[in-house]
Amino acid sequence: MLLGISGPLVSLAIFLALATIGSVRLAQKARIEISTMFDHDNLSSLAVTTSIIQKSAEEFSRVIGQDSQDLRRALAPLRLDAAGRLSWKGQPLAPSQAPALLNNQLRLPLALLRERAAIYYRDRSGAWRRLTGITSQGQALKPGAPTLPATVDDFEHLFKGAPAAENSRSAMLQLDGEWRMAQLTILSGQKPGEGHLALLVDVSTQAASKLLAAGSSLFPIDTHQAAFFGITPTGGLYCNYQTANTQACIDLAMALRQNGGIPDPRTLGPTRTFERKAMVRPPGTTTPVLQHLYIATFPEWNWLAVVSVEQEALEDALLPMQEAKDEMVRRLVILTLILISASGAAAWLIARGIRRELRELATAADAIADGKGHQALTYPADDAIGRLVRAFNRMSGAVAERENSLRDQIRQMEININASDLQGQVCSILNDPGFEQLSARARAMRQRRLEQISASAPSVSAAAGSAGDCPPPQEGRDQAERGGRSSG
C-alpha cells in the first residue's frame, strides 16, 4: 500500500523538480537571449542609420566627385614649388591675390546646396592653410585659416600613402564646426620639386550627427564612447572625432587591434555594421572592462565609426529582468512545495480511505468464513474500490443463497430419514408375534361386540390389513436388527 501511494507521489515530486530546474534554465536562457536581442537591436539600429546615411549620401558623393575632377582640370595652371611660391599659368601669384583670381573658377561647377570648394597648401612651417575658397551661394571663405588636426591628417595621408596613379580620395571631415562629406584632390606635390597643394570639395552632411544620435540611443544609454576614424591609403587608422573628455580614439583603436584587427572599409565592400567584444577602459579609469563595440564602415569615405557600450551597464540595465526571473523561480519553488504538500496530504487521505474500505471488506469476508451471515457493504463512488465492493456483495449474496439451499436440502434429508426410522419401528412392533396375538384377540373382541350391537344387521367384514405396508415378520425383524446395529 505504501509503495502504491508513494510511487505516484515521488513521480510528481520528480516532475515538479524537473519543471523547476527547467524553468531556471529557461530563465537563464531567456536572459542570455534578451541580452543577445539587445545586442541585435543595437546593431540593427546602427545598421538602419548607416543605411539611411549611405543612401542619402550616394548622390552627394557622385556630384562632388565629378565637381572635383572638373575643378582639377580648371586649376591645372596653379602650381606650388618646394619653396612655397605660388604661380598661375606660369606667373607668380601672391596668396592675397588668390581669392580674386581663383574664386570664380572654384564656384563655376558647384551645384549642390551648401556645397563649397577650397584650395589648401602647406606653408614653409609645415602647416596646412586655406589659400582661398567659396560656397555655392558665392560666399567667400576666409583665406589663411588654419586646418583642424583631423583634416591635416587627411591631407598628409593623401600625399604620403597614395599611389602615383591615385590623386584623390573621399573622407568625412570636421570643417568650420560642422561635419562635411569631402573629396580631396591633389593639385601639386606628386612630382619632385613641387609643394603640397590640394583641392577640397565638400558638402554639409548630417551623417556624423545621425551616427552620434544612433550611438547615444543604444541600449543601455548611460555609458557610451564614440570615435570616428579615417582610414589611410595603407590601411592605417587616424582619429577625426572622439567623445569629449575621453581617450576614446586611443582606447577603441587599441581594442580594435587586439580583437580581430582594424576593419578596412575598402576590403569589406559596401557599408557594413558588426559587433565585437573587447576590454576597454571606461572614461576616467585605468582598469579595462568588457565592452561591446558596435562598428560601422563607410568605404566610399574611408571612414570608420565605433561606439562602445559597457557590458556591466548592460547587465545593470537587465537587473530588473534578473530580479523578475528570480522572483518567478522563487514563486515556482514555493508553488512546487505547496503542490507536493497538497499531493502528500491527498495521498494520505486516499490511502486512509482505501485502508478503511479494505478493512471492511476483510471483516465481511471473515464473517462469511465464520458463518455469521451475509453483510452487504456500501461504497458510493464508481471507482475501482466501488467495483470491488459491488463484486464482493454479489459474491457474498451468491454464497448466502447456496448456504440456504444446502440447509433446506439437509433439513429435507433429515425429515426423510426420521420418517423411515419411525416406519421401521412401527413395522417391527406390528410384526412381533405377541402383537399379532394381541391384534387377533382385539379383532375377536371387536367382532363380538359388533355382533352383539347389530345382531339383525348384515355381517360386517372383519378382515383388516394388520400389517399395512410393513414387510413380512422375518423381513421386519431383519430391518429392526439392521436399524439397531446402525443406531448402535
Disulfide bonds with the S-S distance in Angstrom:
Cys239-Cys249 1.65
Cys427-Cys470 2.29
